[in-house]
Amino acid sequence: MKLSIVATLYHSAPYIIEFHRRVCAVAQQLAGESYEIILVNDGSPDNSLALAVQLAESDPHVKVIDLSRNFGHHHAMMSGLEAAKGDHVFLIDSDLEEEPEWGIDFDADMAREQCDVVYGIQTQRKGSAAEQLTGKIFYRIFRLFTRIDQPDNITTARLMSRRYVDALLLHKEREINIGGLWIITGFNQYQRPIKKHSSSPTTYSLSRKINHLVNAITSFSNFPLVFTFYSGAAISLSALLYIMYLIARYYIVSRPPTGYTSLIASIWFFSGLIIFFLGIQGIYISKIFSEVKQRPRTIIRQIYGTSQTAD
């Protein structure tokens, strides 16, 4: 099979019919009849699944993977990639904010650059000023803590070679940040500037964005743990120096230390700091707890449709 197109479904009912029509046109231009469309239903609360099943019944190229619940966008994408059989895999969101027609441009770029991945970079991040600001902060903090050179405003849409997808699927962790995995998998990757549309409101609240950032950093870097060690050492050294100063002041000036308010403030500050550092270590321990249990990343409830096209 020449081409697999993978997309996830979550609140996708208003777009799925148009999405199917457009990706079919792209797939036929790129691969003739040798293609498959894999739609992963990530516990969508609307009727996305019902519409996708109808497409699978009417189009033999369509396969629908229905997950048993909502596992999250990144986990659903990995499930779709695991099911993809094509020599090339085109991963894209189904809400039409990313144009299916980009696949034609990506294919031309891949042939010209002789690379394994072509992906989109937004020339200007979509959304409000707050969304653009939080996006900039996320990428800068991620790069600072992880030393992974992930570009700003990276999109889901990407065309990948078979060997790259196979290498990407070698990552078996349960706590997934797929953006980081895309980068550390390596191979030759090419960025194409694109303009992403705004057809639906974001499902990422501020709390989810913060959780996503914490997960991204702790999945790829031990810097927070190293930071706690050096911070603790610096605090201990400063405390030791201050104690020596107080002793010297007592014996030289004969003046005992005073300051009840500053003492209480110091206790509150360092107590909070201790709890903060324990929290950082707790996050890493929770990740170890999650990984060692080796639970499946996703659970498939049912698969609808089969790809019956020629290889």
C-alpha angles and dihedrals in degrees: 000000000000104000140023120190114200126192136160126227124222119141085345101134096107092054109032099090093049090042091054093049093051098043090049090056091049093046093050090051092050103035110010107221095334099098143096133207115213116195116189114201105211097196093290110191094212128066095279091120094053092050092046092051090052089054091049090052093051100036120048090201092067124089121181121203110197112200118211092240142343107302097167135267097277095049091047091052091053090051090053092048091050089057096045116107102177127119085234126030123206111199116193141152116256098221093086093240082116112051117236087214089070085079090074092053091044091053091052090049092049092052093046097044095038089225136144099227135035116183138170128255118194112238087208124012112245123233137049126327089262092054091048091049095048089047092055091047092049096053094043094050091044092053092044095053101035104033087223111138098224110165122236119263097010115180133220091235110100140143113221137186121238094249092052092051091048089052092047091053091056087079104093103177119133096212097070131191099173095188091065092044090054089059102040092048086074127194123131109311128184127202121217119193111233140167114237118210126226107229100143138027116261117261091208112099121195092262091051090049091052091048089048091052093048091048092047094051097044091046093060108023141049090195094111090057092048089046092056090053095052092041090053091048092050092048092048092049093048090048091051092050091049092050090051089050092052092049091049091047091050096051098036102038096023091226119132118221116266136183118105093183094053089047093055091044090052092050092051092046096049093041089056090046092052092050090047092053091046088052091055091051089046091057091055092045090051089053091052088049091052096046099046092055088063094210115173115270090228138001119223115217097186143341120221125199130006130235106244098171123121120270 
